[in-house]
Amino acid sequence: MSDAGYELEYIHDAFAKNWIAPLGENVTEFENSMKSWMGAEYAVALSSGTGALHLSMLLAGVSKEDKVFCQDLTFAASANPIAYVDAVPVFIDSERETWNMDPVALENAIQQYGVPKAVVVVHLYGNPAKMDEICRICEKYGIILIEDAAEALGSTYHGQKCGTFGEYGILSFNGNKIITTSGGGMLLCKKEADAMHALKLATQAREAFPWYQHTEIGYNYRMSNICAGIGRGQMKVLTERVALKRAIYQRYKENLQELPLSLQPMPGNAVSNCWLTTAIIQDGYDITSIKMVSALSACDIESRPLWKPMHAQPVFAEAGYVTAGHESVSEDLFRRGICLPSDTKMKMEDVDRVCEVIRSLF
Ligand SMILES: *Cc1c(COP(=O)(O)O)cnc(C)c1O
């Protein structure tokens, strides 16, 4: 059956059973199948990954003026929820082996700013961060680890699924992610009490009274039964999608071998879902990522620079930023890095064509 077939079946089911309300079988089934696919203890389906990050902040007890250390090289959605709870972000530089949070910079930040309430680590473009080191540091200081696995659904580290390492893990099913519910997210957690609390906060924080009674501020973050129907359908193509993404990465790797481009490195203990194939232009070439993006665009090929580091964003100009003691890695990656077209609808010939255009630039 085509991709859309499964989704339509579950959506139809939701209508047939008159379960269009933000409750119902699709939500429970989507949560259950994700939970078992991930090997997670608890899962709460939400309207976005950003909402899941916001709830993680609340569950972690992050509040006004608490410090939260967040990966510097990421999408703004990783960092914005720190501001939602009036906490203070400090951005942590990346290392070159995975492009994610540098454990040495994390230790430096603790020495410099003290122990934060929480750490937000990201598996950039699906590539697992150095979780052994980061988990060890968080355990040592008693820091709550929030794992932003929005881009890393299907990635593993020592065989364990990304999103299940932190006290809280978050997934995204936004339109551009590896699977989509048109828009949606999920919070993974280890304690039943946290899952119950997240569910309550996501549904306007209603207390168990016959009337509408509230003792804390609530949100409207629950996933709808229609979106969850799409999610149930998408679960059936998830494994295949990851395989396709990885095949695209492999094709780029073979093609770009003789060119002065280095793909995002994949450490031996981890398997990336290769959500996006990304690369940096090697040193000594007079080509920036911006130049390469416009050259590709002239051939009708859409590409992007890497995420612009958070410490360099005007909105976070006041925030702290800590490196491992050398010059900024995230800035260097941003200057030289590019996200290559990686849509699973691409054919291998399409990948080859992108590589031909890149080849013509050197
Ligand atoms: C997409 C994304 C999010 C946010 O997910 P939404 O579902 O779009 O709110 C958070 N973090 C990262 C790294 C992302 O790529």
The ligand as a Gaussian input file, in Angstrom:
#p B3LYP/6-31G(d) Opt

LIG

0 1
 C       12.257000      20.292000      14.550000
 C       13.064000      20.489000      15.747000
 C       12.484000      20.825000      16.976000
 C       11.053000      21.246000      17.148000
 O       10.109000      20.367000      16.737000
 P        8.657000      20.906000      16.270000
 O        7.848000      19.670000      16.220000
 O        8.851000      21.542000      14.924000
 O        8.182000      21.878000      17.283000
 C       13.301000      20.882000      18.094000
 N       14.612000      20.646000      18.010000
 C       15.216000      20.341000      16.836000
 C       16.678000      20.078000      16.840000
 C       14.470000      20.271000      15.666000
 O       15.080000      20.012000      14.504000

